[in-house]
C-alpha cells in the first residue's frame, strides 16, 4: 500500500542537515515506473508545509530500502550533508542493523554469510552463489538468532555491503526466506505488500556536527510485528 504523506510521528530525527523517517512497508523511496508517490516527494512536501517554505525543500536520497521493507531511512536536507553521508555509506562507515522474521530456524545461531550476487534485470530477482561467479557482486552480512515466538524466528542482520535485495537473497540461500517474501521462496506473499524485514537502526557520524549518532526505528504496528517487540529489545 502506497501512502501519500509523512506526518510528525513518522519522523525519528530531524535537524538542519538530516531527517530520518520510519518508512512504511509498501512505500517507494524514489519515483519509479508505477508513478506512485515517492518518499523523496513526501519528505519534500512535509518540510515545505512544516516550515512554510515558498519554494521546494531540498531533499537528498542517501540510501534506499526495498518497497516491501519497513523502517529507518535517512534523507539529507542540504547538499553538503548528502555528499558527506553518501561517502560514509560508500566507505562502510555506517552500521546498518535490520530485523528479519523467518519460519525456518537457521542451522547456526549466528554467523557470517558471504555470497556473490547476480541480479536478473527481467525478473528483478537477485540470486546468491556460494562462491565467486563471473559478473557477480560480493555480498557479506552477519546474522544472529535473537529468539523464537510461535514457530517464527527473529534474526538480527547486519549487512556489511549494500547490494540490491542482499539480505533477502542471502537469507533465502541459507534456507531461511523472510516471511511474506514469495519472490525469494516464502510460500505466501502478504496482502499488505510487505515482507518481515525491518530497517532497525543506523549508527554513523553526523556529517556536519561530527557527533556519534544512533537512530532506531520502532517496529510496525501491524498486529504481527508487535508480538516481537519484547524480543527485539
ROPA-917722 format. One record per residue (C-alpha): residue number from 1; x, y, z. Coordinates in steps of 0.001 Angstrom, whole numbers, plus 500000, padded with zeros to 6 digits. Layout:
REC  num      xx      yy      zz
REC  NUM       X       Y       Z
...
This chain:
REC  num      xx      yy      zz
REC    1  500000  500000  500000
REC    2  501447  503355  498977
REC    3  500963  506254  501387
REC    4  500744  509832  500253
REC    5  502117  511876  503124
REC    6  504508  511921  506048
REC    7  503281  513104  509428
REC    8  505166  514135  512570
REC    9  505026  510694  514184
REC   10  506819  509164  511166
REC   11  509863  511350  511878
REC   12  512518  509645  514021
REC   13  515029  512507  513984
REC   14  515432  515885  512335
REC   15  517944  518722  512446
REC   16  519106  521322  509914
REC   17  521027  518731  507918
REC   18  519246  515367  508173
REC   19  515792  513867  508546
REC   20  515177  510221  509447
REC   21  511820  508613  508700
REC   22  510259  505336  509839
REC   23  509279  504040  506396
REC   24  506068  502103  505998
REC   25  506199  498858  504000
REC   26  504845  499472  500503
REC   27  506284  502973  500105
REC   28  508874  503608  497408
REC   29  511929  505742  498170
REC   30  512324  507287  494717
REC   31  509885  507645  491841
REC   32  509633  504587  489587
REC   33  507543  503359  486670
REC   34  504465  502864  488914
REC   35  504132  506625  489235
REC   36  503248  506185  492925
REC   37  504117  508975  495324
REC   38  507724  508535  496452
REC   39  509127  509110  499933
REC   40  511501  511665  498449
REC   41  508497  513739  497328
REC   42  506600  513081  500573
REC   43  509532  514392  502637
REC   44  509787  517472  500384
REC   45  506067  518143  500885
REC   46  506359  517588  504657
REC   47  509262  520054  505010
REC   48  507643  522659  502737
REC   49  504467  522560  504822
REC   50  506189  522381  508234
REC   51  508443  525376  507581
REC   52  506026  527238  505311
REC   53  508667  527366  502562
REC   54  507767  529388  499448
REC   55  509929  527122  497266
REC   56  510547  523388  497181
REC   57  512616  521962  500046
REC   58  515922  520254  499265
REC   59  515793  516503  499964
REC   60  518685  514212  499048
REC   61  518346  510426  498882
REC   62  521281  508940  500810
REC   63  520359  505238  500668
REC   64  517373  503093  499713
REC   65  515104  500411  501123
REC   66  513161  497916  499020
REC   67  509492  498768  498627
REC   68  508171  495922  500859
REC   69  510679  496719  503655
REC   70  509834  498969  506611
REC   71  511955  501040  508967
REC   72  514784  503527  509268
REC   73  515660  505624  506256
REC   74  517769  508764  506260
REC   75  517487  511760  503935
REC   76  519739  514820  503629
REC   77  518347  518345  503910
REC   78  521476  520008  502465
REC   79  523793  519156  499581
REC   80  526805  519132  501918
REC   81  525136  516579  504224
REC   82  524158  514490  501188
REC   83  527690  514427  499801
REC   84  529254  513504  503152
REC   85  526664  510850  504044
REC   86  526983  509279  500576
REC   87  530709  508975  501239
REC   88  530092  507469  504700
REC   89  527866  504786  503158
REC   90  530354  504114  500356
REC   91  533220  503846  502853
REC   92  531117  501482  505017
REC   93  531346  503852  507963
REC   94  527621  503387  508677
REC   95  526480  500434  510781
REC   96  523118  499172  509499
REC   97  521039  496755  511571
REC   98  517901  495007  510331
REC   99  515410  492676  511969
REC  100  514009  489790  509912
REC  101  511390  487181  510764
REC  102  511816  483728  509222
REC  103  509954  480436  509583
REC  104  512971  478153  509258
REC  105  515379  478077  512188
REC  106  518962  478778  510990
REC  107  521320  475831  511475
REC  108  523757  478060  513383
REC  109  522520  480620  515898
REC  110  524905  483203  514448
REC  111  527276  483503  511550
REC  112  528630  485389  508581
REC  113  527191  484883  505096
REC  114  529415  485556  502093
REC  115  527924  485225  498625
REC  116  528285  486536  495101
REC  117  525061  488024  493787
REC  118  523750  488176  490246
REC  119  520629  490204  489540
REC  120  518220  489212  486786
REC  121  517037  492508  485333
REC  122  513961  490929  483748
REC  123  512592  489192  486850
REC  124  514251  491653  489267
REC  125  515355  488765  491433
REC  126  518885  488505  492854
REC  127  520473  485057  493067
REC  128  523113  484311  495704
REC  129  526007  481978  494824
REC  130  528288  480382  497435
REC  131  531480  481180  495510
REC  132  532738  483769  493081
REC  133  530927  483817  489739
REC  134  531595  485909  486660
REC  135  529730  489200  486874
REC  136  528758  488577  490495
REC  137  528860  491245  493222
REC  138  530485  490359  496535
REC  139  527981  490431  499426
REC  140  528641  489975  503114
REC  141  526415  490070  506189
REC  142  526421  488976  509820
REC  143  523326  487478  511407
REC  144  522281  486279  514847
REC  145  519201  484462  516101
REC  146  517512  486768  518625
REC  147  514660  484499  519682
REC  148  511651  482383  518742
REC  149  507924  483081  519010
REC  150  505070  480779  517925
REC  151  507293  478942  515426
REC  152  508751  482124  513946
REC  153  512384  483155  514411
REC  154  513615  486705  514824
REC  155  517042  487408  513316
REC  156  519277  490433  513708
REC  157  521075  491122  510429
REC  158  523981  493486  509822
REC  159  524853  493846  506122
REC  160  528476  494844  505552
REC  161  527893  495541  501853
REC  162  524906  497309  500286
REC  163  523679  495188  497387
REC  164  520185  495178  495900
REC  165  517999  492596  497690
REC  166  521117  491392  499506
REC  167  519506  490342  502808
REC  168  516524  488756  501055
REC  169  518706  486738  498663
REC  170  521321  485697  501222
REC  171  518826  484545  503872
REC  172  516893  482639  501192
REC  173  520125  480961  500045
REC  174  520709  479908  503666
REC  175  517299  478195  503624
REC  176  515587  480930  505641
REC  177  513418  483042  503306
REC  178  511867  486069  505013
REC  179  508202  485718  505997
REC  180  505977  487122  503234
REC  181  508790  487246  500663
REC  182  507372  484938  497991
REC  183  509803  486474  495470
REC  184  512559  484685  497396
REC  185  510930  481393  498225
REC  186  508500  482031  501065
REC  187  505313  480128  500181
REC  188  502892  483039  500659
REC  189  503049  486728  499936
REC  190  501490  489417  502127
REC  191  498218  491108  501221
REC  192  499768  494320  502573
REC  193  502636  494167  500067
REC  194  505119  493842  502920
REC  195  507784  491382  503975
REC  196  509017  490850  507541
REC  197  512238  492805  507095
REC  198  512652  495997  509119
REC  199  515496  498500  508983
REC  200  516001  498801  512742
REC  201  518890  501214  513257
REC  202  521703  503274  511790
REC  203  524882  504224  513633
REC  204  527026  506888  511972
REC  205  528994  510089  512487
REC  206  526952  513228  511902
REC  207  528170  514767  508612
REC  208  528380  518332  509995
REC  209  528392  518170  513817
REC  210  530639  515068  513902
REC  211  528593  513605  516799
REC  212  528121  509843  517032
REC  213  524501  509144  516067
REC  214  522381  506080  516759
REC  215  518865  506220  515360
REC  216  516319  503453  515978
REC  217  513034  502788  514148
REC  218  510180  501278  516156
REC  219  508523  498133  514774
REC  220  505408  498398  512574
REC  221  502097  498334  514428
REC  222  500508  495770  512134
REC  223  499312  493050  514521
REC  224  502249  490763  513699
REC  225  505466  492697  514295
REC  226  504001  493985  517587
REC  227  504299  490497  519075
REC  228  508083  490619  518629
REC  229  508559  493937  520457
REC  230  509875  492356  523672
REC  231  512251  490063  521747
REC  232  513564  492921  519621
REC  233  514901  494740  522678
